[in-house]
Amino acid sequence: MLPPGGSARLNGIAEQCQAANFPFSLCGELAGEPEGAILLIAMGFDSLSMNFSALHKVKWVIRRVGLKKCKQLLAQCLSAAHAKQVHRLVRDFMLEQGLGQLLYRQKDDDGKQ
């Protein structure tokens, strides 16, 4: 998860691109993580590049959370004091949205993950 400063820089880039009507996208591990994709979508990134293995999971999450809620989360994350606080905010958001299964791997009957 990005620290508040990194999130603010990416958000600033997105705002500048939108103001100039310039297309922009993001490629990288952050886009392939549901938690990161939620924040990137809230910033206005509408084109995310990721590994094929992450595509289904990220698509599934994006379809289940509303943009308004994502933007509210982003506002909280941008005002966070440190990365640990951002991580907690995003984790709590995922749990509130019923997406906790993506954060924690379930153990089977033998106690294996």
PDB file as gemmi writes it, atoms N, CA and C in Angstrom:
CRYST1    1.000    1.000    1.000  90.00  90.00  90.00 P 1                      
ATOM      1  N   MET A   1       0.849  -1.179   0.000  1.00  0.00           N  
ATOM      2  CA  MET A   1       0.000   0.000   0.000  1.00  0.00           C  
ATOM      3  C   MET A   1       0.890   1.237   0.000  1.00  0.00           C  
ATOM      4  N   LEU A   2       0.450   2.225  -0.724  1.00  0.00           N  
ATOM      5  CA  LEU A   2       1.213   3.467  -0.837  1.00  0.00           C  
ATOM      6  C   LEU A   2       1.124   4.300   0.432  1.00  0.00           C  
ATOM      7  N   PRO A   3       2.220   4.953   0.791  1.00  0.00           N  
ATOM      8  CA  PRO A   3       2.131   5.932   1.889  1.00  0.00           C  
ATOM      9  C   PRO A   3       1.341   7.146   1.402  1.00  0.00           C  
ATOM     10  N   PRO A   4       0.854   7.967   2.324  1.00  0.00           N  
ATOM     11  CA  PRO A   4       0.043   9.125   1.926  1.00  0.00           C  
ATOM     12  C   PRO A   4       0.727  10.017   0.889  1.00  0.00           C  
ATOM     13  N   GLY A   5       2.028  10.217   0.994  1.00  0.00           N  
ATOM     14  CA  GLY A   5       2.738  11.057   0.032  1.00  0.00           C  
ATOM     15  C   GLY A   5       2.701  10.480  -1.380  1.00  0.00           C  
ATOM     16  N   GLY A   6       2.875   9.171  -1.498  1.00  0.00           N  
ATOM     17  CA  GLY A   6       2.816   8.512  -2.801  1.00  0.00           C  
ATOM     18  C   GLY A   6       1.426   8.588  -3.395  1.00  0.00           C  
ATOM     19  N   SER A   7       0.424   8.397  -2.548  1.00  0.00           N  
ATOM     20  CA  SER A   7      -0.964   8.505  -3.009  1.00  0.00           C  
ATOM     21  C   SER A   7      -1.257   9.921  -3.483  1.00  0.00           C  
ATOM     22  N   ALA A   8      -0.756  10.898  -2.744  1.00  0.00           N  
ATOM     23  CA  ALA A   8      -0.991  12.301  -3.114  1.00  0.00           C  
ATOM     24  C   ALA A   8      -0.333  12.617  -4.456  1.00  0.00           C  
ATOM     25  N   ARG A   9       0.878  12.073  -4.695  1.00  0.00           N  
ATOM     26  CA  ARG A   9       1.559  12.328  -5.972  1.00  0.00           C  
ATOM     27  C   ARG A   9       0.780  11.713  -7.132  1.00  0.00           C  
ATOM     28  N   LEU A  10       0.362  10.464  -6.975  1.00  0.00           N  
ATOM     29  CA  LEU A  10      -0.416   9.814  -8.032  1.00  0.00           C  
ATOM     30  C   LEU A  10      -1.734  10.540  -8.263  1.00  0.00           C  
ATOM     31  N   ASN A  11      -2.376  10.954  -7.188  1.00  0.00           N  
ATOM     32  CA  ASN A  11      -3.631  11.685  -7.314  1.00  0.00           C  
ATOM     33  C   ASN A  11      -3.404  13.016  -8.030  1.00  0.00           C  
ATOM     34  N   GLY A  12      -2.307  13.688  -7.725  1.00  0.00           N  
ATOM     35  CA  GLY A  12      -1.987  14.948  -8.395  1.00  0.00           C  
ATOM     36  C   GLY A  12      -1.757  14.752  -9.890  1.00  0.00           C  
ATOM     37  N   ILE A  13      -1.073  13.682 -10.245  1.00  0.00           N  
ATOM     38  CA  ILE A  13      -0.847  13.373 -11.662  1.00  0.00           C  
ATOM     39  C   ILE A  13      -2.181  13.131 -12.359  1.00  0.00           C  
ATOM     40  N   ALA A  14      -3.048  12.351 -11.704  1.00  0.00           N  
ATOM     41  CA  ALA A  14      -4.364  12.060 -12.282  1.00  0.00           C  
ATOM     42  C   ALA A  14      -5.170  13.347 -12.474  1.00  0.00           C  
ATOM     43  N   GLU A  15      -5.146  14.230 -11.488  1.00  0.00           N  
ATOM     44  CA  GLU A  15      -5.896  15.488 -11.593  1.00  0.00           C  
ATOM     45  C   GLU A  15      -5.364  16.364 -12.728  1.00  0.00           C  
ATOM     46  N   GLN A  16      -4.030  16.425 -12.865  1.00  0.00           N  
ATOM     47  CA  GLN A  16      -3.436  17.233 -13.934  1.00  0.00           C  
ATOM     48  C   GLN A  16      -3.795  16.670 -15.309  1.00  0.00           C  
ATOM     49  N   CYS A  17      -3.750  15.369 -15.433  1.00  0.00           N  
ATOM     50  CA  CYS A  17      -4.098  14.735 -16.712  1.00  0.00           C  
ATOM     51  C   CYS A  17      -5.568  14.965 -17.058  1.00  0.00           C  
ATOM     52  N   GLN A  18      -6.436  14.852 -16.054  1.00  0.00           N  
ATOM     53  CA  GLN A  18      -7.860  15.082 -16.292  1.00  0.00           C  
ATOM     54  C   GLN A  18      -8.105  16.528 -16.701  1.00  0.00           C  
ATOM     55  N   ALA A  19      -7.428  17.473 -16.028  1.00  0.00           N  
ATOM     56  CA  ALA A  19      -7.614  18.890 -16.341  1.00  0.00           C  
ATOM     57  C   ALA A  19      -7.153  19.211 -17.763  1.00  0.00           C  
ATOM     58  N   ALA A  20      -6.119  18.506 -18.235  1.00  0.00           N  
ATOM     59  CA  ALA A  20      -5.591  18.740 -19.579  1.00  0.00           C  
ATOM     60  C   ALA A  20      -6.255  17.839 -20.619  1.00  0.00           C  
ATOM     61  N   ASN A  21      -7.223  17.042 -20.166  1.00  0.00           N  
ATOM     62  CA  ASN A  21      -7.902  16.088 -21.045  1.00  0.00           C  
ATOM     63  C   ASN A  21      -6.884  15.174 -21.743  1.00  0.00           C  
ATOM     64  N   PHE A  22      -5.905  14.733 -20.939  1.00  0.00           N  
ATOM     65  CA  PHE A  22      -4.811  13.898 -21.428  1.00  0.00           C  
ATOM     66  C   PHE A  22      -5.036  12.474 -20.922  1.00  0.00           C  
ATOM     67  N   PRO A  23      -5.026  11.478 -21.794  1.00  0.00           N  
ATOM     68  CA  PRO A  23      -5.251  10.100 -21.335  1.00  0.00           C  
ATOM     69  C   PRO A  23      -4.102   9.632 -20.437  1.00  0.00           C  
ATOM     70  N   PHE A  24      -4.431   8.851 -19.447  1.00  0.00           N  
ATOM     71  CA  PHE A  24      -3.418   8.347 -18.525  1.00  0.00           C  
ATOM     72  C   PHE A  24      -3.829   6.977 -18.024  1.00  0.00           C  
ATOM     73  N   SER A  25      -2.841   6.188 -17.664  1.00  0.00           N  
ATOM     74  CA  SER A  25      -3.083   4.847 -17.144  1.00  0.00           C  
ATOM     75  C   SER A  25      -1.950   4.493 -16.199  1.00  0.00           C  
ATOM     76  N   LEU A  26      -2.074   3.352 -15.549  1.00  0.00           N  
ATOM     77  CA  LEU A  26      -1.037   2.923 -14.615  1.00  0.00           C  
ATOM     78  C   LEU A  26      -0.760   1.446 -14.824  1.00  0.00           C  
ATOM     79  N   CYS A  27       0.505   1.108 -14.830  1.00  0.00           N  
ATOM     80  CA  CYS A  27       0.941  -0.269 -14.948  1.00  0.00           C  
ATOM     81  C   CYS A  27       1.808  -0.569 -13.730  1.00  0.00           C  
ATOM     82  N   GLY A  28       1.551  -1.681 -13.085  1.00  0.00           N  
ATOM     83  CA  GLY A  28       2.386  -2.053 -11.947  1.00  0.00           C  
ATOM     84  C   GLY A  28       1.646  -2.902 -10.950  1.00  0.00           C  
ATOM     85  N   GLU A  29       2.359  -3.309  -9.926  1.00  0.00           N  
ATOM     86  CA  GLU A  29       1.787  -4.197  -8.920  1.00  0.00           C  
ATOM     87  C   GLU A  29       0.617  -3.570  -8.180  1.00  0.00           C  
ATOM     88  N   LEU A  30       0.663  -2.283  -7.954  1.00  0.00           N  
ATOM     89  CA  LEU A  30      -0.419  -1.610  -7.234  1.00  0.00           C  
ATOM     90  C   LEU A  30      -1.748  -1.789  -7.953  1.00  0.00           C  
ATOM     91  N   ALA A  31      -1.733  -1.705  -9.265  1.00  0.00           N  
ATOM     92  CA  ALA A  31      -2.960  -1.864 -10.051  1.00  0.00           C  
ATOM     93  C   ALA A  31      -3.500  -3.285  -9.966  1.00  0.00           C  
ATOM     94  N   GLY A  32      -2.637  -4.251  -9.738  1.00  0.00           N  
ATOM     95  CA  GLY A  32      -3.046  -5.647  -9.672  1.00  0.00           C  
ATOM     96  C   GLY A  32      -3.490  -6.114  -8.307  1.00  0.00           C  
ATOM     97  N   GLU A  33      -3.463  -5.222  -7.334  1.00  0.00           N  
ATOM     98  CA  GLU A  33      -3.952  -5.540  -5.986  1.00  0.00           C  
ATOM     99  C   GLU A  33      -5.314  -4.879  -5.812  1.00  0.00           C  
ATOM    100  N   PRO A  34      -6.316  -5.628  -5.365  1.00  0.00           N  
ATOM    101  CA  PRO A  34      -7.644  -5.021  -5.202  1.00  0.00           C  
ATOM    102  C   PRO A  34      -7.625  -3.733  -4.376  1.00  0.00           C  
ATOM    103  N   GLU A  35      -6.842  -3.730  -3.304  1.00  0.00           N  
ATOM    104  CA  GLU A  35      -6.790  -2.548  -2.447  1.00  0.00           C  
ATOM    105  C   GLU A  35      -6.227  -1.344  -3.209  1.00  0.00           C  
ATOM    106  N   GLY A  36      -5.182  -1.564  -3.974  1.00  0.00           N  
ATOM    107  CA  GLY A  36      -4.590  -0.492  -4.754  1.00  0.00           C  
ATOM    108  C   GLY A  36      -5.485  -0.048  -5.893  1.00  0.00           C  
ATOM    109  N   ALA A  37      -6.119  -1.012  -6.553  1.00  0.00           N  
ATOM    110  CA  ALA A  37      -7.004  -0.689  -7.672  1.00  0.00           C  
ATOM    111  C   ALA A  37      -8.162   0.195  -7.221  1.00  0.00           C  
ATOM    112  N   ILE A  38      -8.687  -0.066  -6.040  1.00  0.00           N  
ATOM    113  CA  ILE A  38      -9.783   0.753  -5.502  1.00  0.00           C  
ATOM    114  C   ILE A  38      -9.351   2.213  -5.404  1.00  0.00           C  
ATOM    115  N   LEU A  39      -8.159   2.446  -4.871  1.00  0.00           N  
ATOM    116  CA  LEU A  39      -7.678   3.820  -4.732  1.00  0.00           C  
ATOM    117  C   LEU A  39      -7.372   4.444  -6.090  1.00  0.00           C  
ATOM    118  N   LEU A  40      -6.800   3.675  -6.996  1.00  0.00           N  
ATOM    119  CA  LEU A  40      -6.485   4.204  -8.323  1.00  0.00           C  
ATOM    120  C   LEU A  40      -7.743   4.572  -9.098  1.00  0.00           C  
ATOM    121  N   ILE A  41      -8.767   3.754  -9.013  1.00  0.00           N  
ATOM    122  CA  ILE A  41     -10.044   4.058  -9.670  1.00  0.00           C  
ATOM    123  C   ILE A  41     -10.629   5.344  -9.070  1.00  0.00           C  
ATOM    124  N   ALA A  42     -10.527   5.497  -7.754  1.00  0.00           N  
ATOM    125  CA  ALA A  42     -11.035   6.711  -7.103  1.00  0.00           C  
ATOM    126  C   ALA A  42     -10.282   7.950  -7.578  1.00  0.00           C  
ATOM    127  N   MET A  43      -8.998   7.788  -7.902  1.00  0.00           N  
ATOM    128  CA  MET A  43      -8.201   8.915  -8.388  1.00  0.00           C  
ATOM    129  C   MET A  43      -8.568   9.298  -9.819  1.00  0.00           C  
ATOM    130  N   GLY A  44      -9.200   8.384 -10.519  1.00  0.00           N  
ATOM    131  CA  GLY A  44      -9.581   8.664 -11.899  1.00  0.00           C  
ATOM    132  C   GLY A  44      -8.851   7.818 -12.924  1.00  0.00           C  
ATOM    133  N   PHE A  45      -7.971   6.937 -12.469  1.00  0.00           N  
ATOM    134  CA  PHE A  45      -7.309   6.032 -13.402  1.00  0.00           C  
ATOM    135  C   PHE A  45      -8.361   5.060 -13.917  1.00  0.00           C  
ATOM    136  N   ASP A  46      -8.628   5.111 -15.216  1.00  0.00           N  
ATOM    137  CA  ASP A  46      -9.636   4.203 -15.765  1.00  0.00           C  
ATOM    138  C   ASP A  46      -9.008   3.148 -16.661  1.00  0.00           C  
ATOM    139  N   SER A  47      -7.693   3.130 -16.700  1.00  0.00           N  
ATOM    140  CA  SER A  47      -6.978   2.107 -17.439  1.00  0.00           C  
ATOM    141  C   SER A  47      -5.847   1.594 -16.553  1.00  0.00           C  
ATOM    142  N   LEU A  48      -5.973   0.374 -16.113  1.00  0.00           N  
ATOM    143  CA  LEU A  48      -4.978  -0.241 -15.233  1.00  0.00           C  
ATOM    144  C   LEU A  48      -4.382  -1.454 -15.928  1.00  0.00           C  
ATOM    145  N   SER A  49      -3.083  -1.567 -15.890  1.00  0.00           N  
ATOM    146  CA  SER A  49      -2.414  -2.714 -16.485  1.00  0.00           C  
ATOM    147  C   SER A  49      -1.890  -3.597 -15.359  1.00  0.00           C  
ATOM    148  N   MET A  50      -2.122  -4.913 -15.497  1.00  0.00           N  
ATOM    149  CA  MET A  50      -1.731  -5.841 -14.427  1.00  0.00           C  
ATOM    150  C   MET A  50      -1.486  -7.216 -15.010  1.00  0.00           C  
ATOM    151  N   ASN A  51      -0.927  -8.090 -14.181  1.00  0.00           N  
ATOM    152  CA  ASN A  51      -0.754  -9.482 -14.577  1.00  0.00           C  
ATOM    153  C   ASN A  51      -2.121 -10.103 -14.827  1.00  0.00           C  
ATOM    154  N   PHE A  52      -2.158 -11.013 -15.774  1.00  0.00           N  
ATOM    155  CA  PHE A  52      -3.407 -11.696 -16.100  1.00  0.00           C  
ATOM    156  C   PHE A  52      -3.999 -12.392 -14.878  1.00  0.00           C  
ATOM    157  N   SER A  53      -3.142 -12.931 -14.008  1.00  0.00           N  
ATOM    158  CA  SER A  53      -3.623 -13.658 -12.834  1.00  0.00           C  
ATOM    159  C   SER A  53      -4.387 -12.759 -11.861  1.00  0.00           C  
ATOM    160  N   ALA A  54      -4.155 -11.461 -11.892  1.00  0.00           N  
ATOM    161  CA  ALA A  54      -4.844 -10.527 -10.992  1.00  0.00           C  
ATOM    162  C   ALA A  54      -6.113  -9.954 -11.600  1.00  0.00           C  
ATOM    163  N   LEU A  55      -6.270 -10.081 -12.889  1.00  0.00           N  
ATOM    164  CA  LEU A  55      -7.366  -9.426 -13.600  1.00  0.00           C  
ATOM    165  C   LEU A  55      -8.747  -9.790 -13.066  1.00  0.00           C  
ATOM    166  N   HIS A  56      -9.026 -11.071 -12.905  1.00  0.00           N  
ATOM    167  CA  HIS A  56     -10.351 -11.508 -12.470  1.00  0.00           C  
ATOM    168  C   HIS A  56     -10.686 -10.953 -11.081  1.00  0.00           C  
ATOM    169  N   LYS A  57      -9.738 -11.037 -10.173  1.00  0.00           N  
ATOM    170  CA  LYS A  57      -9.983 -10.577  -8.802  1.00  0.00           C  
ATOM    171  C   LYS A  57     -10.228  -9.069  -8.762  1.00  0.00           C  
ATOM    172  N   VAL A  58      -9.410  -8.308  -9.468  1.00  0.00           N  
ATOM    173  CA  VAL A  58      -9.563  -6.851  -9.463  1.00  0.00           C  
ATOM    174  C   VAL A  58     -10.878  -6.446 -10.124  1.00  0.00           C  
ATOM    175  N   LYS A  59     -11.207  -7.080 -11.221  1.00  0.00           N  
ATOM    176  CA  LYS A  59     -12.477  -6.797 -11.897  1.00  0.00           C  
ATOM    177  C   LYS A  59     -13.663  -7.090 -10.981  1.00  0.00           C  
ATOM    178  N   TRP A  60     -13.598  -8.202 -10.280  1.00  0.00           N  
ATOM    179  CA  TRP A  60     -14.653  -8.618  -9.362  1.00  0.00           C  
ATOM    180  C   TRP A  60     -14.857  -7.561  -8.278  1.00  0.00           C  
ATOM    181  N   VAL A  61     -13.755  -7.054  -7.724  1.00  0.00           N  
ATOM    182  CA  VAL A  61     -13.841  -6.052  -6.651  1.00  0.00           C  
ATOM    183  C   VAL A  61     -14.410  -4.745  -7.186  1.00  0.00           C  
ATOM    184  N   ILE A  62     -13.902  -4.285  -8.310  1.00  0.00           N  
ATOM    185  CA  ILE A  62     -14.343  -3.001  -8.866  1.00  0.00           C  
ATOM    186  C   ILE A  62     -15.840  -3.012  -9.153  1.00  0.00           C  
ATOM    187  N   ARG A  63     -16.348  -4.140  -9.586  1.00  0.00           N  
ATOM    188  CA  ARG A  63     -17.779  -4.239  -9.882  1.00  0.00           C  
ATOM    189  C   ARG A  63     -18.646  -4.215  -8.627  1.00  0.00           C  
ATOM    190  N   ARG A  64     -18.068  -4.463  -7.478  1.00  0.00           N  
ATOM    191  CA  ARG A  64     -18.848  -4.559  -6.246  1.00  0.00           C  
ATOM    192  C   ARG A  64     -18.784  -3.335  -5.344  1.00  0.00           C  
ATOM    193  N   VAL A  65     -17.863  -2.444  -5.617  1.00  0.00           N  
ATOM    194  CA  VAL A  65     -17.770  -1.244  -4.780  1.00  0.00           C  
ATOM    195  C   VAL A  65     -18.118  -0.021  -5.630  1.00  0.00           C  
ATOM    196  N   GLY A  66     -18.837   0.888  -5.057  1.00  0.00           N  
ATOM    197  CA  GLY A  66     -19.239   2.087  -5.784  1.00  0.00           C  
ATOM    198  C   GLY A  66     -18.133   3.125  -5.821  1.00  0.00           C  
ATOM    199  N   LEU A  67     -18.107   3.888  -6.883  1.00  0.00           N  
ATOM    200  CA  LEU A  67     -17.092   4.923  -7.049  1.00  0.00           C  
ATOM    201  C   LEU A  67     -17.170   5.963  -5.937  1.00  0.00           C  
ATOM    202  N   LYS A  68     -18.372   6.318  -5.521  1.00  0.00           N  
ATOM    203  CA  LYS A  68     -18.534   7.315  -4.456  1.00  0.00           C  
ATOM    204  C   LYS A  68     -17.851   6.839  -3.172  1.00  0.00           C  
ATOM    205  N   LYS A  69     -18.043   5.578  -2.821  1.00  0.00           N  
ATOM    206  CA  LYS A  69     -17.408   5.035  -1.614  1.00  0.00           C  
ATOM    207  C   LYS A  69     -15.896   4.993  -1.763  1.00  0.00           C  
ATOM    208  N   CYS A  70     -15.434   4.653  -2.963  1.00  0.00           N  
ATOM    209  CA  CYS A  70     -13.987   4.618  -3.222  1.00  0.00           C  
ATOM    210  C   CYS A  70     -13.383   6.009  -3.067  1.00  0.00           C  
ATOM    211  N   LYS A  71     -14.084   7.025  -3.553  1.00  0.00           N  
ATOM    212  CA  LYS A  71     -13.587   8.397  -3.442  1.00  0.00           C  
ATOM    213  C   LYS A  71     -13.563   8.861  -1.983  1.00  0.00           C  
ATOM    214  N   GLN A  72     -14.549   8.422  -1.201  1.00  0.00           N  
ATOM    215  CA  GLN A  72     -14.542   8.755   0.224  1.00  0.00           C  
ATOM    216  C   GLN A  72     -13.341   8.118   0.916  1.00  0.00           C  
ATOM    217  N   LEU A  73     -13.059   6.868   0.549  1.00  0.00           N  
ATOM    218  CA  LEU A  73     -11.890   6.188   1.111  1.00  0.00           C  
ATOM    219  C   LEU A  73     -10.616   6.924   0.701  1.00  0.00           C  
ATOM    220  N   LEU A  74     -10.508   7.303  -0.554  1.00  0.00           N  
ATOM    221  CA  LEU A  74      -9.319   8.022  -1.021  1.00  0.00           C  
ATOM    222  C   LEU A  74      -9.111   9.303  -0.224  1.00  0.00           C  
ATOM    223  N   ALA A  75     -10.170  10.052   0.014  1.00  0.00           N  
ATOM    224  CA  ALA A  75     -10.055  11.299   0.783  1.00  0.00           C  
ATOM    225  C   ALA A  75      -9.496  11.020   2.176  1.00  0.00           C  
ATOM    226  N   GLN A  76      -9.956   9.946   2.792  1.00  0.00           N  
ATOM    227  CA  GLN A  76      -9.437   9.577   4.113  1.00  0.00           C  
ATOM    228  C   GLN A  76      -7.964   9.195   4.030  1.00  0.00           C  
ATOM    229  N   CYS A  77      -7.611   8.439   3.005  1.00  0.00           N  
ATOM    230  CA  CYS A  77      -6.224   7.988   2.845  1.00  0.00           C  
ATOM    231  C   CYS A  77      -5.279   9.155   2.566  1.00  0.00           C  
ATOM    232  N   LEU A  78      -5.739  10.117   1.790  1.00  0.00           N  
ATOM    233  CA  LEU A  78      -4.900  11.274   1.481  1.00  0.00           C  
ATOM    234  C   LEU A  78      -4.650  12.136   2.710  1.00  0.00           C  
ATOM    235  N   SER A  79      -5.540  12.086   3.678  1.00  0.00           N  
ATOM    236  CA  SER A  79      -5.347  12.873   4.889  1.00  0.00           C  
ATOM    237  C   SER A  79      -4.700  12.060   6.015  1.00  0.00           C  
ATOM    238  N   ALA A  80      -4.353  10.825   5.727  1.00  0.00           N  
ATOM    239  CA  ALA A  80      -3.710   9.971   6.731  1.00  0.00           C  
ATOM    240  C   ALA A  80      -2.301  10.477   7.032  1.00  0.00           C  
ATOM    241  N   ALA A  81      -1.856  10.203   8.235  1.00  0.00           N  
ATOM    242  CA  ALA A  81      -0.540  10.668   8.669  1.00  0.00           C  
ATOM    243  C   ALA A  81       0.596   9.753   8.220  1.00  0.00           C  
ATOM    244  N   HIS A  82       0.302   8.469   8.045  1.00  0.00           N  
ATOM    245  CA  HIS A  82       1.368   7.532   7.691  1.00  0.00           C  
ATOM    246  C   HIS A  82       0.795   6.299   6.989  1.00  0.00           C  
ATOM    247  N   ALA A  83       1.688   5.490   6.423  1.00  0.00           N  
ATOM    248  CA  ALA A  83       1.286   4.327   5.624  1.00  0.00           C  
ATOM    249  C   ALA A  83       0.487   3.313   6.437  1.00  0.00           C  
ATOM    250  N   LYS A  84       0.816   3.147   7.695  1.00  0.00           N  
ATOM    251  CA  LYS A  84       0.092   2.183   8.533  1.00  0.00           C  
ATOM    252  C   LYS A  84      -1.372   2.585   8.665  1.00  0.00           C  
ATOM    253  N   GLN A  85      -1.631   3.862   8.766  1.00  0.00           N  
ATOM    254  CA  GLN A  85      -3.005   4.356   8.856  1.00  0.00           C  
ATOM    255  C   GLN A  85      -3.747   4.113   7.537  1.00  0.00           C  
ATOM    256  N   VAL A  86      -3.064   4.316   6.411  1.00  0.00           N  
ATOM    257  CA  VAL A  86      -3.668   4.045   5.101  1.00  0.00           C  
ATOM    258  C   VAL A  86      -4.031   2.569   5.005  1.00  0.00           C  
ATOM    259  N   HIS A  87      -3.113   1.715   5.416  1.00  0.00           N  
ATOM    260  CA  HIS A  87      -3.361   0.275   5.385  1.00  0.00           C  
ATOM    261  C   HIS A  87      -4.604  -0.088   6.210  1.00  0.00           C  
ATOM    262  N   ARG A  88      -4.712   0.495   7.389  1.00  0.00           N  
ATOM    263  CA  ARG A  88      -5.885   0.223   8.244  1.00  0.00           C  
ATOM    264  C   ARG A  88      -7.177   0.725   7.612  1.00  0.00           C  
ATOM    265  N   LEU A  89      -7.132   1.913   7.051  1.00  0.00           N  
ATOM    266  CA  LEU A  89      -8.325   2.469   6.402  1.00  0.00           C  
ATOM    267  C   LEU A  89      -8.797   1.576   5.256  1.00  0.00           C  
ATOM    268  N   VAL A  90      -7.850   1.133   4.435  1.00  0.00           N  
ATOM    269  CA  VAL A  90      -8.203   0.288   3.290  1.00  0.00           C  
ATOM    270  C   VAL A  90      -8.685  -1.073   3.765  1.00  0.00           C  
ATOM    271  N   ARG A  91      -8.026  -1.648   4.754  1.00  0.00           N  
ATOM    272  CA  ARG A  91      -8.454  -2.944   5.297  1.00  0.00           C  
ATOM    273  C   ARG A  91      -9.863  -2.844   5.856  1.00  0.00           C  
ATOM    274  N   ASP A  92     -10.137  -1.807   6.632  1.00  0.00           N  
ATOM    275  CA  ASP A  92     -11.478  -1.637   7.200  1.00  0.00           C  
ATOM    276  C   ASP A  92     -12.520  -1.453   6.099  1.00  0.00           C  
ATOM    277  N   PHE A  93     -12.181  -0.719   5.066  1.00  0.00           N  
ATOM    278  CA  PHE A  93     -13.087  -0.521   3.931  1.00  0.00           C  
ATOM    279  C   PHE A  93     -13.401  -1.861   3.269  1.00  0.00           C  
ATOM    280  N   MET A  94     -12.374  -2.652   3.032  1.00  0.00           N  
ATOM    281  CA  MET A  94     -12.567  -3.963   2.395  1.00  0.00           C  
ATOM    282  C   MET A  94     -13.486  -4.834   3.258  1.00  0.00           C  
ATOM    283  N   LEU A  95     -13.286  -4.816   4.554  1.00  0.00           N  
ATOM    284  CA  LEU A  95     -14.135  -5.609   5.452  1.00  0.00           C  
ATOM    285  C   LEU A  95     -15.577  -5.094   5.435  1.00  0.00           C  
ATOM    286  N   GLU A  96     -15.755  -3.782   5.472  1.00  0.00           N  
ATOM    287  CA  GLU A  96     -17.103  -3.194   5.436  1.00  0.00           C  
ATOM    288  C   GLU A  96     -17.842  -3.527   4.141  1.00  0.00           C  
ATOM    289  N   GLN A  97     -17.104  -3.671   3.057  1.00  0.00           N  
ATOM    290  CA  GLN A  97     -17.696  -3.979   1.755  1.00  0.00           C  
ATOM    291  C   GLN A  97     -17.895  -5.482   1.553  1.00  0.00           C  
ATOM    292  N   GLY A  98     -17.582  -6.268   2.571  1.00  0.00           N  
ATOM    293  CA  GLY A  98     -17.740  -7.718   2.476  1.00  0.00           C  
ATOM    294  C   GLY A  98     -16.667  -8.379   1.628  1.00  0.00           C  
ATOM    295  N   LEU A  99     -15.498  -7.758   1.563  1.00  0.00           N  
ATOM    296  CA  LEU A  99     -14.408  -8.271   0.743  1.00  0.00           C  
ATOM    297  C   LEU A  99     -13.260  -8.821   1.588  1.00  0.00           C  
ATOM    298  N   GLY A 100     -13.553  -9.147   2.815  1.00  0.00           N  
ATOM    299  CA  GLY A 100     -12.529  -9.639   3.728  1.00  0.00           C  
ATOM    300  C   GLY A 100     -11.858 -10.917   3.258  1.00  0.00           C  
ATOM    301  N   GLN A 101     -12.572 -11.732   2.466  1.00  0.00           N  
ATOM    302  CA  GLN A 101     -11.990 -12.981   1.990  1.00  0.00           C  
ATOM    303  C   GLN A 101     -10.775 -12.721   1.102  1.00  0.00           C  
ATOM    304  N   LEU A 102     -10.664 -11.540   0.543  1.00  0.00           N  
ATOM    305  CA  LEU A 102      -9.502 -11.206  -0.270  1.00  0.00           C  
ATOM    306  C   LEU A 102      -8.299 -10.807   0.566  1.00  0.00           C  
ATOM    307  N   LEU A 103      -8.552 -10.451   1.817  1.00  0.00           N  
ATOM    308  CA  LEU A 103      -7.477 -10.034   2.709  1.00  0.00           C  
ATOM    309  C   LEU A 103      -6.889 -11.197   3.490  1.00  0.00           C  
ATOM    310  N   TYR A 104      -7.717 -12.130   3.829  1.00  0.00           N  
ATOM    311  CA  TYR A 104      -7.301 -13.231   4.688  1.00  0.00           C  
ATOM    312  C   TYR A 104      -7.585 -14.553   4.008  1.00  0.00           C  
ATOM    313  N   ARG A 105      -6.587 -15.375   3.905  1.00  0.00           N  
ATOM    314  CA  ARG A 105      -6.776 -16.694   3.309  1.00  0.00           C  
ATOM    315  C   ARG A 105      -7.443 -17.593   4.336  1.00  0.00           C  
ATOM    316  N   GLN A 106      -8.411 -18.350   3.888  1.00  0.00           N  
ATOM    317  CA  GLN A 106      -9.148 -19.264   4.752  1.00  0.00           C  
ATOM    318  C   GLN A 106      -8.342 -20.529   4.998  1.00  0.00           C  
ATOM    319  N   LYS A 107      -8.396 -21.062   6.212  1.00  0.00           N  
ATOM    320  CA  LYS A 107      -7.765 -22.333   6.516  1.00  0.00           C  
ATOM    321  C   LYS A 107      -8.743 -23.462   6.237  1.00  0.00           C  
ATOM    322  N   ASP A 108      -8.208 -24.570   5.755  1.00  0.00           N  
ATOM    323  CA  ASP A 108      -9.070 -25.723   5.512  1.00  0.00           C  
ATOM    324  C   ASP A 108      -9.224 -26.524   6.810  1.00  0.00           C  
ATOM    325  N   ASP A 109      -9.883 -27.646   6.758  1.00  0.00           N  
ATOM    326  CA  ASP A 109     -10.144 -28.451   7.956  1.00  0.00           C  
ATOM    327  C   ASP A 109      -8.866 -28.949   8.625  1.00  0.00           C  
ATOM    328  N   ASP A 110      -7.781 -29.065   7.856  1.00  0.00           N  
ATOM    329  CA  ASP A 110      -6.506 -29.536   8.407  1.00  0.00           C  
ATOM    330  C   ASP A 110      -5.665 -28.382   8.950  1.00  0.00           C  
ATOM    331  N   GLY A 111      -6.188 -27.168   8.905  1.00  0.00           N  
ATOM    332  CA  GLY A 111      -5.459 -26.003   9.401  1.00  0.00           C  
ATOM    333  C   GLY A 111      -4.471 -25.425   8.391  1.00  0.00           C  
ATOM    334  N   LYS A 112      -4.512 -25.951   7.159  1.00  0.00           N  
ATOM    335  CA  LYS A 112      -3.613 -25.439   6.118  1.00  0.00           C  
ATOM    336  C   LYS A 112      -4.286 -24.300   5.376  1.00  0.00           C  
ATOM    337  N   GLN A 113      -3.455 -23.404   4.853  1.00  0.00           N  
ATOM    338  CA  GLN A 113      -3.978 -22.285   4.063  1.00  0.00           C  
ATOM    339  C   GLN A 113      -3.938 -22.580   2.605  1.00  0.00           C  
TER     340      GLN A 113                                                      
END                                                                             
